Amino acid sequence: MKLRVYLTFSATNVREPIIWKLAKEFDVITNIRTAEVKEEMGLVGLEIEGAAEVVEASVKWLQAQGVHVEPIEQSVMAG
């Protein structure tokens, strides 16, 4: 399963290596498609690929880290 999401980071977690931790914690492939990171916030377009149950667990883990996760329409980041 491949899931495309926008991740929104707050001032409290924008400096944390959360995407790196995600790849270490779960058997998923991550692909950063777009990113805008500032001192107070960050927005990342991310593909997460792996077994469906692992991808779903990784999204729940991201939310538990305080990251807002929003699915992206397939056509937005196609290519």
KAHU-V152804 format. One record per pair of residues at least 24 apart in sequence whose ideal C-beta (glycine too) atoms are under 10 Angstrom apart, sorted by the first residue. I is the first residue (numbers start at 0). J is the second residue. D is the distance in Angstrom with one decimal. If there is no record, write none. Layout:
BEGIN
i=I j=J d=D
i=I j=J d=D
END
This chain:
BEGIN
i=0 j=27 d=9.6
i=0 j=47 d=8.5
i=0 j=48 d=7.0
i=0 j=49 d=6.8
i=0 j=50 d=6.9
i=0 j=51 d=4.3
i=0 j=52 d=8.9
i=0 j=53 d=8.5
i=0 j=54 d=5.1
i=0 j=55 d=8.5
i=1 j=27 d=9.9
i=1 j=28 d=8.7
i=1 j=30 d=8.9
i=1 j=46 d=5.9
i=1 j=47 d=7.3
i=1 j=48 d=4.4
i=1 j=49 d=8.5
i=1 j=54 d=8.0
i=1 j=73 d=9.5
i=2 j=27 d=9.2
i=2 j=45 d=8.7
i=2 j=46 d=7.2
i=2 j=47 d=4.9
i=2 j=48 d=7.6
i=2 j=49 d=9.0
i=2 j=51 d=9.0
i=2 j=54 d=5.3
i=2 j=55 d=8.5
i=2 j=57 d=8.7
i=2 j=58 d=7.2
i=2 j=68 d=9.3
i=2 j=70 d=7.1
i=2 j=71 d=8.7
i=3 j=30 d=9.1
i=3 j=32 d=7.4
i=3 j=44 d=7.1
i=3 j=45 d=7.3
i=3 j=46 d=5.3
i=3 j=47 d=8.0
i=3 j=48 d=9.7
i=3 j=70 d=7.1
i=3 j=71 d=4.2
i=3 j=72 d=8.2
i=3 j=73 d=6.9
i=3 j=75 d=7.5
i=3 j=76 d=5.5
i=3 j=77 d=9.2
i=4 j=32 d=10.0
i=4 j=43 d=8.6
i=4 j=44 d=7.7
i=4 j=45 d=5.6
i=4 j=46 d=8.1
i=4 j=47 d=6.8
i=4 j=54 d=9.8
i=4 j=57 d=10.0
i=4 j=58 d=7.2
i=4 j=61 d=8.3
i=4 j=66 d=9.5
i=4 j=67 d=9.7
i=4 j=68 d=5.2
i=4 j=69 d=6.2
i=4 j=70 d=5.6
i=4 j=71 d=6.0
i=4 j=76 d=9.9
i=5 j=32 d=9.8
i=5 j=33 d=8.8
i=5 j=42 d=6.4
i=5 j=43 d=7.1
i=5 j=44 d=5.8
i=5 j=45 d=7.7
i=5 j=67 d=8.1
i=5 j=68 d=7.6
i=5 j=69 d=4.7
i=5 j=70 d=8.0
i=5 j=71 d=5.8
i=5 j=75 d=9.1
i=5 j=76 d=9.5
i=6 j=31 d=9.5
i=6 j=34 d=9.0
i=6 j=41 d=7.6
i=6 j=42 d=7.3
i=6 j=43 d=4.4
i=6 j=44 d=8.0
i=6 j=45 d=5.6
i=6 j=47 d=9.7
i=6 j=58 d=9.7
i=6 j=61 d=6.6
i=6 j=62 d=9.9
i=6 j=64 d=9.8
i=6 j=66 d=5.2
i=6 j=67 d=7.1
i=6 j=68 d=6.0
i=6 j=69 d=8.1
i=7 j=40 d=7.0
i=7 j=41 d=7.3
i=7 j=42 d=5.6
i=7 j=43 d=8.1
i=7 j=65 d=9.9
i=7 j=66 d=6.9
i=7 j=67 d=4.0
i=7 j=68 d=8.1
i=7 j=69 d=7.3
i=8 j=34 d=9.9
i=8 j=36 d=7.6
i=8 j=37 d=9.7
i=8 j=39 d=9.6
i=8 j=40 d=6.2
i=8 j=41 d=3.8
i=8 j=42 d=7.6
i=8 j=43 d=7.3
i=8 j=61 d=9.9
i=8 j=64 d=9.2
i=8 j=65 d=8.1
i=8 j=66 d=5.9
i=8 j=67 d=8.1
i=9 j=39 d=8.0
i=9 j=40 d=6.3
i=9 j=41 d=8.4
i=9 j=65 d=6.3
i=9 j=66 d=8.2
i=9 j=67 d=8.1
i=10 j=37 d=9.4
i=10 j=38 d=7.6
i=10 j=39 d=4.6
i=10 j=40 d=6.5
i=10 j=41 d=9.4
i=11 j=39 d=9.8
i=11 j=65 d=6.5
i=12 j=40 d=9.8
i=12 j=41 d=8.5
i=12 j=64 d=6.4
i=12 j=65 d=5.0
i=12 j=66 d=6.6
i=13 j=37 d=7.7
i=13 j=38 d=7.6
i=13 j=39 d=7.1
i=13 j=40 d=6.1
i=13 j=41 d=4.5
i=13 j=42 d=9.9
i=13 j=66 d=9.7
i=14 j=38 d=8.9
i=14 j=41 d=8.9
i=15 j=41 d=10.0
i=15 j=64 d=7.6
i=15 j=65 d=9.0
i=15 j=66 d=9.3
i=17 j=41 d=9.5
i=17 j=43 d=9.3
i=17 j=60 d=9.3
i=17 j=61 d=7.0
i=17 j=64 d=5.5
i=17 j=65 d=8.8
i=17 j=66 d=6.2
i=18 j=43 d=7.1
i=18 j=45 d=6.8
i=18 j=47 d=9.5
i=18 j=61 d=8.8
i=18 j=66 d=9.3
i=20 j=60 d=8.7
i=20 j=61 d=9.6
i=20 j=64 d=7.9
i=21 j=45 d=8.8
i=21 j=47 d=7.7
i=21 j=57 d=5.8
i=21 j=58 d=9.5
i=21 j=60 d=6.8
i=21 j=61 d=6.5
i=21 j=64 d=8.5
i=21 j=66 d=9.3
i=22 j=47 d=9.3
i=22 j=57 d=9.0
i=24 j=56 d=9.2
i=24 j=57 d=7.6
i=24 j=60 d=6.5
i=25 j=49 d=6.9
i=25 j=50 d=9.6
i=25 j=53 d=5.5
i=25 j=54 d=8.1
i=25 j=56 d=6.5
i=25 j=57 d=4.4
i=25 j=58 d=9.8
i=25 j=60 d=7.0
i=25 j=61 d=9.9
i=26 j=50 d=7.3
i=26 j=53 d=5.6
i=26 j=54 d=9.7
i=26 j=56 d=10.0
i=26 j=57 d=9.1
i=27 j=53 d=5.9
i=27 j=54 d=6.2
i=27 j=56 d=9.2
i=27 j=57 d=5.4
i=27 j=58 d=9.9
i=28 j=54 d=10.0
i=29 j=57 d=8.8
i=30 j=76 d=9.7
i=32 j=71 d=8.7
i=32 j=75 d=9.3
i=32 j=76 d=4.9
i=32 j=78 d=9.2
i=33 j=71 d=9.9
i=33 j=75 d=9.6
i=33 j=76 d=7.2
i=41 j=66 d=9.2
i=42 j=67 d=9.5
i=42 j=69 d=9.9
i=44 j=71 d=6.5
i=44 j=75 d=8.0
i=44 j=76 d=5.7
i=45 j=71 d=8.9
i=45 j=76 d=9.4
i=46 j=71 d=9.0
i=46 j=76 d=7.6
END
